[in-house]
Amino acid sequence: MDDAKFCALVVMGVAGSGKSTIAEKLAERLGWTFEDGDDFHPKANVAKMSAGHPLTDDDRWPWLQAIADEIERVSCSGGHVVVACSALKRAYRDVLVHGRRDIGIVYLDGSPALIADRLKSRKGHFMPPGLLDSQFKTLEPPAPDERPISVAIDAPVEAIVDAIIGQLSNRTST
């Protein structure tokens, strides 16, 4: 596969959709660097979410810019990166992609019921299951002009990664 058309892939979706797991496996398969967007949150954001309060756009802008800066840094050094980041709104993805065609969006699509079940069994994460409703209310699925790779998350991890790589291969071979 000629993956040189992309310098970065942003794996996006609501909490519990599998962003970190899928992005890490995808990066491993591509031989790219993996970054978890959660690691770029300021402590105040983590504290706010841990207390059960959804973030506001004002909370998110510096976090999104920090991720965009990391994508730029990796790209300028000739590297490739897969980033797990909720990127729930178009405006958030616009900060990350900022008009570049070499940054791809991978949308992990799942039903609220499936994701709620996953969140109930997740341990040790700062995002409480009670915030899932706010995530779905905020979610603006990627539009066709964003050229997303959309995959259903009701399959095993390896099958989801295979589906993403299959769609990447179709794009880069044309």
Secondary structure, DSSP 4 states (H G I P E B T S, - for coil): --GGG-SEEEEE-STTS-HHHHHHHHHHHHT-EEEEGGGGS-HHHHHHHHTT-PPPHHHHHHHHHHHHHHHHHHHHTT--EEEE----SHHHHHHHHTT-SSEEEEEEE--HHHHHHHHHH--S-SS-GGGHHHHHHH--PPPGGG--EEEESSS-HHHHHHHHHHHHHHHHT-
